[in-house]
Amino acid sequence: MLTEKKTCRDELLSAVRNLISSKAKNEFSIKEVVNFMNVQGTGFKKGTIGNHIRYRCCANARKRYHATNYDDLIRLESGLYSLIIR
């Protein structure tokens, strides 16, 4: 049986949705997401998850070094982010 490999972005967005649902508030920190993903058994490193939050998936990131970027999150203030609800 083949299972579809999830990307860091896939796991990250799932974790963020679960976090904001349990908190009933659309705000989270990188540390909260990393801890949640680790409990869920992620194979991604803390730095990879943090870089996805800070740069690859953040709509208002200052510099975007990656070839592909996503507008999934928005930085509210230092260390605090929100999911862009569509």
NUDRENLO-296035 format. One record per residue: residue in three letters; chain; x, y, z of N, C-alpha, C, O in turn. Coordinates in pm, whole numbers, plus 50000, padded with zeros to 5 digits. Example, Ala and Ser with C-alpha at 12.3 -4.5 7.8 and 13.67 -1.06 7.14 Angstrom:
 type mol n_east n_north  n_up ca_east ca_north ca_up c_east c_north  c_up o_east o_north  o_up
  ALA   A  51319   49431 50780   51230    49550 50780  51320   49670 50780  51424   49668 50846
  SER   A  51285   49775 50708   51367    49894 50714  51290   50003 50787  51341   50114 50804
***
This chain:
 type mol n_east n_north  n_up ca_east ca_north ca_up c_east c_north  c_up o_east o_north  o_up
  MET   A  50084   49882 50000   50000    50000 50000  50088   50124 50000  50176   50138 50085
  LEU   A  50065   50212 49907   50142    50336 49899  50071   50445 49977  49949   50460 49970
  THR   A  50148   50520 50052   50092    50635 50124  50151   50761 50066  50269   50765 50031
  GLU   A  50071   50862 50058   50115    50989 50003  50207   51058 50104  50173   51071 50221
  LYS   A  50323   51102 50057   50418    51170 50143  50372   51313 50166  50342   51386 50071
  LYS   A  50365   51352 50291   50324    51488 50323  50445   51580 50327  50552   51542 50375
  THR   A  50427   51699 50277   50533    51798 50281  50531   51868 50417  50436   51854 50494
  CYS   A  50635   51943 50444   50640    52021 50568  50523   52118 50570  50461   52139 50675
  ARG   A  50492   52178 50458   50381    52272 50450  50249   52202 50485  50167   52257 50559
  ASP   A  50227   52082 50431   50105    52006 50462  50091   51983 50612  49986   52010 50670
  GLU   A  50197   51933 50674   50194    51906 50817  50178   52034 50897  50105   52038 50996
  LEU   A  50247   52139 50854   50242    52268 50922  50100   52324 50923  50050   52365 51028
  LEU   A  50034   52325 50808   49899    52380 50800  49799   52298 50881  49708   52354 50943
  SER   A  49817   52167 50881   49731    52082 50962  49751   52113 51111  49654   52124 51186
  ALA   A  49876   52126 51152   49907    52158 51291  49850   52294 51331  49793   52308 51439
  VAL   A  49864   52393 51244   49814    52527 51273  49661   52525 51287  49607   52585 51379
  ARG   A  49594   52457 51197   49447    52447 51206  49403   52382 51336  49308   52427 51400
  ASN   A  49472   52276 51376   49440    52210 51503  49467   52300 51622  49387   52305 51716
  LEU   A  49579   52372 51619   49613    52463 51728  49511   52575 51745  49463   52600 51855
  ILE   A  49478   52641 51635   49385    52754 51648  49244   52706 51683  49168   52778 51747
  SER   A  49210   52586 51641   49081    52530 51678  49075   52501 51828  48975   52531 51893
  SER   A  49181   52445 51882   49183    52413 52025  49193   52538 52112  49144   52539 52225
  LYS   A  49257   52642 52060   49272    52767 52136  49154   52861 52115  49132   52953 52195
  ALA   A  49077   52839 52009   48967    52928 51971  49018   53070 51947  48947   53168 51971
  LYS   A  49142   53080 51900   49203    53210 51869  49302   53187 51756  49383   53095 51762
  ASN   A  49296   53270 51654   49380    53255 51538  49516   53323 51558  49551   53417 51487
  GLU   A  49589   53275 51657   49725    53322 51685  49807   53204 51735  49757   53119 51807
  PHE   A  49934   53201 51695   50022    53093 51740  50167   53137 51726  50199   53229 51651
  SER   A  50253   53070 51800   50397    53096 51792  50464   52978 51721  50406   52871 51706
  ILE   A  50585   53000 51677   50662    52894 51613  50681   52779 51712  50669   52662 51675
  LYS   A  50712   52813 51836   50735    52711 51939  50613   52621 51957  50626   52499 51970
  GLU   A  50494   52680 51958   50371    52602 51972  50355   52503 51856  50320   52387 51877
  VAL   A  50382   52549 51735   50367    52463 51617  50471   52352 51619  50439   52236 51593
  VAL   A  50596   52386 51650   50703    52286 51657  50668   52179 51761  50679   52059 51733
  ASN   A  50626   52223 51879   50590    52126 51985  50475   52037 51941  50479   51915 51961
  PHE   A  50373   52096 51880   50257    52019 51833  50300   51916 51728  50261   51800 51735
  MET   A  50379   51960 51631   50423    51870 51524  50511   51758 51579  50503   51645 51531
  ASN   A  50594   51788 51678   50678    51684 51739  50594   51580 51810  50622   51461 51801
  VAL   A  50491   51624 51881   50401    51531 51949  50330   51441 51847  50305   51324 51874
  GLN   A  50299   51497 51731   50232    51421 51624  50329   51329 51549  50286   51249 51466
  GLY   A  50458   51339 51579   50557    51250 51518  50613   51297 51386  50645   51215 51300
  THR   A  50626   51427 51368   50681    51480 51244  50824   51432 51222  50896   51403 51317
  GLY   A  50864   51425 51099   51002    51392 51064  51082   51517 51029  51200   51507 50994
  PHE   A  51019   51633 51037   51085    51758 51000  51154   51821 51122  51106   51813 51234
  LYS   A  51267   51883 51095   51345    51946 51201  51285   52080 51242  51211   52143 51166
  LYS   A  51318   52121 51362   51271    52249 51417  51303   52366 51322  51218   52452 51299
  GLY   A  51424   52368 51268   51465    52475 51178  51386   52479 51049  51355   52586 50997
  THR   A  51354   52362 50996   51275    52353 50873  51134   52407 50896  51080   52481 50814
  ILE   A  51075   52368 51009   50941    52415 51042  50942   52567 51062  50856   52637 51010
  GLY   A  51040   52616 51136   51053    52760 51161  51071   52839 51033  51011   52946 51017
  ASN   A  51154   52789 50942   51175    52858 50815  51049   52860 50730  51023   52959 50661
  HIS   A  50971   52755 50734   50845    52754 50661  50750   52860 50719  50683   52931 50644
  ILE   A  50745   52870 50850   50657    52970 50911  50708   53111 50882  50630   53197 50839
  ARG   A  50836   53135 50903   50892    53271 50887  50897   53318 50742  50872   53435 50715
  TYR   A  50928   53228 50650   50955    53271 50512  50865   53208 50406  50791   53279 50338
  ARG   A  50869   53076 50392   50800    53012 50279  50649   53029 50280  50588   53041 50174
  CYS   A  50589   53030 50399   50442    53035 50407  50390   53168 50459  50269   53182 50480
  CYS   A  50476   53264 50481   50436    53391 50540  50417   53498 50432  50510   53531 50359
  ALA   A  50296   53549 50424   50260    53646 50320  50335   53778 50333  50364   53843 50233
  ASN   A  50367   53817 50456   50433    53946 50474  50579   53931 50520  50631   54015 50593
  ALA   A  50644   53824 50475   50787    53805 50503  50867   53911 50427  50833   53946 50315
  ARG   A  50972   53960 50490   51053    54065 50426  51121   54017 50299  51104   54076 50192
  LYS   A  51197   53908 50310   51268    53856 50193  51223   53714 50170  51202   53637 50264
  ARG   A  51209   53680 50046   51168    53545 50010  51279   53481 49927  51298   53513 49810
  TYR   A  51351   53391 49991   51468    53329 49927  51433   53204 49848  51513   53158 49767
  HIS   A  51317   53149 49870   51280    53024 49807  51211   53047 49673  51148   53150 49651
  ALA   A  51225   52952 49585   51164    52964 49452  51012   52963 49461  50945   53033 49385
  THR   A  50957   52885 49553   50813    52876 49570  50776   52925 49709  50830   52877 49809
  ASN   A  50685   53020 49714   50639    53075 49842  50486   53070 49844  50421   53067 49740
  TYR   A  50432   53070 49965   50287    53059 49982  50238   53169 50075  50309   53211 50166
  ASP   A  50118   53214 50054   50057    53316 50138  49955   53250 50232  49836   53278 50226
  ASP   A  50005   53162 50318   49919    53088 50411  49908   53157 50547  49804   53150 50612
  LEU   A  50015   53222 50588   50023    53281 50721  50055   53429 50712  50099   53479 50609
  ILE   A  50030   53499 50821   50068    53639 50829  50133   53663 50966  50085   53613 51068
  ARG   A  50241   53737 50965   50310    53770 51089  50238   53886 51155  50224   53993 51095
  LEU   A  50193   53866 51278   50122    53969 51352  50218   54061 51426  50204   54183 51425
  GLU   A  50316   54000 51490   50423    54071 51561  50536   53973 51580  50525   53857 51539
  SER   A  50643   54016 51640   50759    53931 51658  50722   53799 51725  50680   53796 51841
  GLY   A  50738   53690 51651   50712    53558 51704  50568   53515 51709  50539   53406 51758
  LEU   A  50476   53595 51659   50334    53563 51664  50276   53568 51523  50294   53666 51450
  TYR   A  50206   53462 51485   50153    53448 51351  50006   53413 51353  49950   53375 51456
  SER   A  49943   53425 51235   49801    53395 51219  49782   53324 51085  49856   53349 50989
  LEU   A  49685   53236 51079   49651    53166 50955  49559   53256 50871  49462   53312 50923
  ILE   A  49588   53269 50743   49500    53343 50653  49387   53249 50617  49409   53146 50552
  ILE   A  49267   53284 50659   49149    53201 50634  49090   53236 50499  49061   53352 50472
  ARG   A  49072   53135 50415   49015    53158 50282  48882   53093 50272  48817   53101 50168
***
